[in-house]
């Protein structure tokens, strides 16, 4: 036994190197997968936030859109909402409404009173969802129903439809 312990010649076991290398490769692959998932989640969240901010900006612009104003500047006219909800009444105003805010975005607008009695949907006719994601933003408004004596609180909601290639 003493000759075995005092022998200074050694031999290499190649199996230990293969196991260590495999563990390092597996660790690197797991690290890369976690890193890529984190980046993808961050990218999706930042893109959703950017689209929400864009929808909120459009909603604020619509709430202050001059042709939609009622008898006072802070009121939204229900008569104008009726006209825009039915594009056959005034196709030019309907066209200008959507191209004023963005001609390259696919969105539609919903306006409603808080009590739910009145509801308008303004779209350009090309807003098929087809399983696409929708990002919405709302702003509170006061809707003038006929005269400035009859006003109801409500909301204008812009629903931005994501393109299939995003």
Residue frames as qw, qx, qy, qz and C-alpha x, y, z in Angstrom:
[[0.000, 0.885, 0.465, 0.000, 0.00, 0.00, 0.00],
 [0.320, -0.766, 0.089, 0.550, 2.83, 2.39, 0.75],
 [0.384, -0.071, 0.579, 0.716, 4.13, 2.02, -2.82],
 [0.141, 0.665, 0.646, 0.347, 0.73, 3.12, -4.12],
 [0.201, -0.930, -0.255, 0.172, 0.63, 6.24, -1.91],
 [0.397, -0.676, 0.276, 0.556, 4.26, 7.24, -2.42],
 [0.545, 0.271, 0.578, 0.544, 4.16, 6.76, -6.22],
 [0.017, 0.584, 0.039, -0.811, 4.42, 10.20, -7.84],
 [0.009, -0.039, -0.720, -0.693, 3.31, 9.07, -11.25],
 [0.414, 0.356, 0.473, -0.692, -0.31, 10.03, -12.01],
 [0.173, 0.266, 0.807, 0.498, -2.89, 9.26, -14.57],
 [0.270, 0.099, -0.009, -0.958, -5.70, 11.44, -15.99],
 [0.293, 0.416, 0.851, -0.132, -9.35, 10.50, -15.93],
 [0.030, 0.105, 0.432, 0.895, -10.83, 12.11, -19.09],
 [0.219, -0.599, -0.742, -0.208, -14.39, 11.60, -17.89],
 [0.291, -0.641, -0.383, 0.598, -14.00, 14.35, -15.26],
 [0.118, -0.254, 0.262, 0.924, -13.15, 16.92, -17.96],
 [0.132, -0.317, -0.725, -0.597, -16.21, 16.01, -20.02],
 [0.298, -0.668, -0.670, 0.126, -18.56, 16.37, -17.04],
 [0.264, -0.564, -0.163, 0.765, -17.08, 19.72, -16.03],
 [0.045, -0.076, 0.463, 0.882, -17.30, 21.02, -19.60],
 [0.192, -0.472, -0.777, -0.371, -20.92, 19.83, -19.90],
 [0.293, -0.687, -0.537, 0.393, -21.84, 21.64, -16.67],
 [0.179, -0.423, 0.086, 0.884, -20.25, 24.86, -17.89],
 [0.059, -0.124, -0.641, -0.756, -22.07, 24.64, -21.25],
 [0.250, -0.595, -0.757, -0.102, -25.41, 23.88, -19.54],
 [0.278, -0.637, -0.346, 0.630, -24.89, 26.83, -17.21],
 [0.094, -0.249, 0.302, 0.916, -24.11, 29.15, -20.11],
 [0.136, -0.319, -0.749, -0.565, -27.19, 27.98, -22.05],
 [0.280, -0.677, -0.658, 0.176, -29.45, 28.55, -19.02],
 [0.238, -0.541, -0.106, 0.799, -27.92, 31.99, -18.48],
 [0.022, -0.052, 0.506, 0.861, -28.42, 32.92, -22.14],
 [0.190, -0.490, -0.787, -0.321, -32.05, 31.70, -22.05],
 [0.278, -0.701, -0.504, 0.420, -32.81, 33.74, -18.93],
 [0.195, -0.418, 0.124, 0.878, -31.13, 36.80, -20.39],
 [0.041, -0.130, -0.640, -0.756, -33.03, 36.53, -23.69],
 [0.233, -0.617, -0.747, -0.086, -36.39, 36.03, -21.93],
 [0.267, -0.646, -0.306, 0.647, -35.69, 39.10, -19.79],
 [0.098, -0.240, 0.340, 0.904, -34.88, 41.18, -22.86],
 [0.120, -0.339, -0.763, -0.538, -38.00, 39.97, -24.69],
 [0.265, -0.690, -0.646, 0.193, -40.22, 40.80, -21.68],
 [0.226, -0.558, -0.082, 0.794, -38.63, 44.24, -21.34],
 [0.045, -0.044, 0.540, 0.839, -39.05, 44.92, -25.05],
 [0.172, -0.508, -0.784, -0.313, -42.72, 43.86, -24.99],
 [0.279, -0.712, -0.504, 0.401, -43.46, 46.00, -21.93],
 [0.185, -0.454, 0.104, 0.865, -41.71, 49.07, -23.31],
 [0.025, -0.138, -0.661, -0.737, -43.52, 48.69, -26.64],
 [0.221, -0.629, -0.742, -0.071, -46.88, 48.35, -24.86],
 [0.261, -0.670, -0.290, 0.632, -46.13, 51.47, -22.81],
 [0.128, -0.226, 0.370, 0.892, -45.15, 53.38, -25.93],
 [0.122, -0.347, -0.748, -0.552, -48.37, 52.35, -27.68],
 [0.261, -0.692, -0.632, 0.231, -50.43, 53.27, -24.61],
 [0.216, -0.542, -0.054, 0.810, -48.83, 56.72, -24.53],
 [0.018, 0.003, 0.570, 0.822, -49.59, 57.11, -28.23],
 [0.207, -0.539, -0.774, -0.262, -53.25, 56.12, -27.68],
 [0.286, -0.687, -0.448, 0.495, -53.49, 58.52, -24.72],
 [0.165, -0.338, 0.199, 0.905, -52.05, 61.34, -26.82],
 [0.099, -0.243, -0.689, -0.676, -54.59, 60.69, -29.60],
 [0.270, -0.637, -0.720, 0.051, -57.42, 60.58, -27.02],
 [0.241, -0.611, -0.227, 0.719, -56.35, 63.95, -25.58],
 [0.062, -0.144, 0.431, 0.889, -56.15, 65.42, -29.08],
 [0.164, -0.429, -0.776, -0.433, -59.63, 64.15, -29.92],
 [0.272, -0.673, -0.595, 0.346, -61.03, 65.62, -26.69],
 [0.121, -0.666, -0.034, 0.736, -59.72, 69.04, -27.74],
 [0.316, 0.206, 0.669, 0.640, -60.50, 68.63, -31.47],
 [0.135, 0.199, 0.041, -0.970, -62.14, 71.89, -32.59],
 [0.444, -0.083, -0.547, -0.705, -64.90, 70.40, -34.83],
 [0.473, -0.306, -0.825, 0.047, -66.10, 68.16, -31.98],
 [0.105, -0.108, -0.496, 0.855, -66.58, 71.01, -29.54],
 [0.030, -0.678, -0.734, -0.009, -70.05, 71.96, -28.44],
 [0.005, -0.928, -0.244, -0.282, -71.38, 75.36, -27.48],
 [0.334, -0.885, 0.326, -0.002, -68.45, 75.81, -25.10],
 [0.378, 0.655, -0.655, -0.004, -64.84, 74.79, -25.58],
 [0.199, -0.342, 0.870, -0.296, -64.84, 72.18, -22.80],
 [0.734, 0.193, 0.479, -0.441, -67.91, 70.35, -24.16],
 [0.133, -0.111, 0.867, 0.467, -68.05, 67.60, -26.79],
 [0.558, 0.197, -0.068, -0.803, -71.04, 67.80, -29.11],
 [0.590, 0.095, 0.790, -0.138, -73.22, 64.69, -29.28],
 [0.642, 0.690, 0.141, -0.302, -74.46, 65.88, -32.67],
 [0.296, 0.745, -0.577, -0.160, -70.91, 65.83, -34.06],
 [0.337, -0.287, 0.893, -0.084, -70.33, 62.40, -32.52],
 [0.699, 0.393, 0.533, -0.272, -73.50, 61.17, -34.28],
 [0.554, 0.776, -0.167, -0.251, -72.22, 62.59, -37.56],
 [0.107, 0.648, -0.752, -0.056, -68.77, 60.98, -37.22],
 [0.523, -0.108, 0.821, -0.200, -70.20, 57.64, -36.08],
 [0.681, 0.508, 0.526, -0.035, -72.17, 57.44, -39.35],
 [0.345, -0.349, 0.411, 0.769, -69.73, 58.27, -42.17],
 [0.281, 0.493, 0.692, 0.447, -72.50, 58.47, -44.78],
 [0.054, -0.904, -0.356, 0.231, -73.66, 61.83, -43.35],
 [0.130, 0.957, -0.243, -0.094, -70.42, 63.66, -44.04],
 [0.955, 0.084, -0.001, 0.285, -67.68, 61.48, -45.57],
 [0.414, 0.689, -0.216, 0.554, -65.28, 64.42, -45.86],
 [0.386, -0.723, 0.332, -0.466, -65.43, 65.22, -42.12],
 [0.952, -0.248, 0.172, -0.055, -65.04, 61.52, -41.32],
 [0.825, 0.384, -0.084, 0.405, -61.99, 61.26, -43.59],
 [0.162, 0.743, -0.275, 0.587, -60.44, 64.41, -42.12],
 [0.684, -0.628, 0.204, -0.308, -61.06, 63.14, -38.58],
 [0.961, -0.159, 0.154, 0.167, -58.98, 59.99, -39.06],
 [0.712, 0.435, -0.013, 0.551, -56.27, 61.58, -41.18],
 [0.121, -0.878, 0.158, -0.436, -55.94, 64.52, -38.80],
 [0.688, -0.624, 0.342, -0.139, -54.77, 62.23, -36.01],
 [0.317, -0.463, 0.781, 0.276, -52.87, 59.62, -37.97],
 [0.742, 0.407, -0.236, -0.476, -53.29, 58.16, -41.40],
 [0.521, 0.384, -0.762, 0.003, -50.90, 55.28, -40.74],
 [0.160, -0.140, 0.837, -0.505, -52.35, 54.02, -37.44],
 [0.449, -0.297, -0.743, -0.397, -55.18, 51.55, -37.19],
 [0.027, -0.125, -0.676, 0.726, -57.47, 52.77, -34.40],
 [0.245, -0.585, -0.584, -0.507, -61.07, 53.44, -33.57],
 [0.052, -0.213, 0.390, -0.894, -62.77, 55.69, -31.06],
 [0.352, -0.544, -0.758, -0.074, -65.52, 54.97, -28.58],
 [0.095, -0.268, 0.253, -0.925, -67.37, 57.76, -26.82],
 [0.461, -0.466, -0.746, -0.117, -69.90, 57.06, -24.11],
 [0.357, -0.670, 0.136, -0.637, -71.67, 58.72, -21.25],
 [0.041, -0.341, 0.830, -0.439, -70.95, 57.45, -17.77],
 [0.637, 0.036, 0.505, -0.582, -74.49, 56.18, -17.28],
 [0.327, -0.041, 0.899, 0.289, -74.23, 54.13, -20.49],
 [0.496, 0.621, 0.476, -0.375, -77.32, 55.60, -22.16],
 [0.525, 0.823, -0.122, -0.180, -75.35, 57.00, -25.09],
 [0.679, -0.337, 0.541, 0.363, -72.54, 55.23, -26.91],
 [0.559, 0.780, -0.152, -0.238, -70.77, 56.11, -30.15],
 [0.762, -0.192, 0.468, 0.405, -68.23, 54.08, -32.12],
 [0.373, 0.863, -0.183, -0.288, -66.21, 56.00, -34.68],
 [0.674, -0.244, 0.592, 0.369, -64.13, 53.85, -37.02],
 [0.195, 0.574, -0.431, -0.668, -62.81, 54.14, -40.52],
 [0.878, 0.288, -0.032, -0.381, -64.21, 50.81, -41.68],
 [0.678, 0.469, -0.554, 0.112, -60.78, 49.13, -41.80],
 [0.239, -0.561, 0.633, -0.478, -60.52, 48.16, -38.16],
 [0.917, -0.075, -0.339, -0.198, -60.84, 44.38, -38.33],
 [0.536, -0.692, 0.460, -0.147, -59.28, 42.85, -35.24],
 [0.844, 0.350, -0.405, -0.037, -58.44, 39.40, -36.67],
 [0.888, -0.299, -0.233, 0.262, -56.88, 38.32, -33.37],
 [0.432, 0.484, -0.228, 0.726, -54.67, 41.41, -33.11],
 [0.400, -0.401, -0.540, 0.623, -53.94, 43.06, -29.78],
 [0.040, -0.822, -0.294, -0.485, -55.72, 46.24, -28.76],
 [0.403, -0.171, -0.405, 0.803, -54.24, 48.96, -26.54],
 [0.119, -0.792, -0.479, -0.358, -56.75, 51.47, -25.15],
 [0.278, -0.119, -0.352, 0.886, -56.54, 54.82, -23.41],
 [0.103, -0.766, -0.603, -0.197, -59.40, 56.97, -22.16],
 [0.151, 0.094, -0.221, 0.959, -59.89, 60.59, -21.20],
 [0.037, 0.608, 0.704, -0.365, -62.84, 62.04, -19.29],
 [0.030, 0.194, 0.335, 0.922, -65.02, 64.54, -21.15],
 [0.312, 0.427, 0.539, -0.655, -68.37, 66.28, -20.80],
 [0.150, 0.240, 0.777, 0.562, -70.78, 65.49, -23.62],
 [0.294, 0.250, 0.135, -0.913, -73.35, 68.09, -24.64],
 [0.205, 0.314, 0.918, 0.128, -76.64, 66.36, -25.48],
 [0.126, 0.750, 0.593, 0.265, -78.55, 68.91, -27.55],
 [0.036, -0.910, -0.009, -0.413, -78.12, 72.06, -25.49],
 [0.336, 0.428, -0.595, 0.591, -75.54, 73.23, -23.01],
 [0.560, -0.410, 0.312, -0.649, -78.16, 72.79, -20.27],
 [0.971, -0.072, 0.126, -0.190, -78.17, 69.02, -20.88],
 [0.350, 0.663, -0.654, 0.101, -74.63, 67.75, -20.36],
 [0.957, -0.280, 0.014, -0.080, -73.42, 64.34, -19.19],
 [0.253, -0.701, 0.654, 0.128, -69.98, 63.24, -18.02],
 [0.955, 0.278, 0.058, -0.081, -68.42, 60.60, -20.21],
 [0.548, -0.499, 0.535, 0.407, -65.24, 59.23, -21.70],
 [0.659, 0.662, -0.280, -0.222, -63.52, 59.14, -25.04],
 [0.751, -0.340, 0.547, 0.143, -61.58, 55.91, -25.52],
 [0.485, 0.666, -0.488, -0.289, -59.05, 55.38, -28.29],
 [0.885, -0.146, 0.442, 0.011, -58.40, 51.75, -29.10],
 [0.210, 0.724, -0.585, -0.301, -55.14, 51.33, -31.00],
 [0.977, 0.104, 0.155, -0.099, -54.95, 48.06, -32.94],
 [0.419, -0.590, 0.602, 0.338, -51.53, 46.49, -33.19],
 [0.607, 0.551, -0.445, -0.360, -50.21, 45.58, -36.61],
 [0.998, -0.039, -0.005, -0.059, -49.48, 41.92, -37.24],
 [0.744, 0.431, -0.285, 0.424, -45.77, 42.56, -37.84],
 [0.202, -0.792, 0.341, -0.464, -45.10, 44.25, -34.46]]
